[in-house]
Amino acid sequence: MTELSKYVKEKRKEFGLTQVDLSQKSGVGLRFLRELEQGKETLRLDKVNQVLALFGSEMVPGKKIES
């Protein structure tokens, strides 16, 4: 699981939303949201930002963090 997928899942639960709720509120498909939470490596950034916008966040370019 990636940091992004953990963040989205934690925020969704914090807000008391199901995956269905979050997909509807953000305007992305349920399949996309499930893939996001499962840590899929290739996702459309515009759709990721649609989801993150509900939590007051967004993905932006930055330095790569080595793990």
Rosetta blueprint (number, residue, H / E / L):
1 M L
2 T L
3 E H
4 L H
5 S H
6 K H
7 Y H
8 V H
9 K H
10 E H
11 K H
12 R H
13 K H
14 E H
15 F L
16 G L
17 L L
18 T L
19 Q H
20 V H
21 D H
22 L H
23 S H
24 Q H
25 K H
26 S H
27 G L
28 V L
29 G L
30 L H
31 R H
32 F H
33 L H
34 R H
35 E H
36 L H
37 E H
38 Q L
39 G L
40 K L
41 E L
42 T L
43 L L
44 R L
45 L H
46 D H
47 K H
48 V H
49 N H
50 Q H
51 V H
52 L H
53 A H
54 L L
55 F L
56 G L
57 S L
58 E L
59 M L
60 V L
61 P L
62 G L
63 K L
64 K L
65 I L
66 E L
67 S L
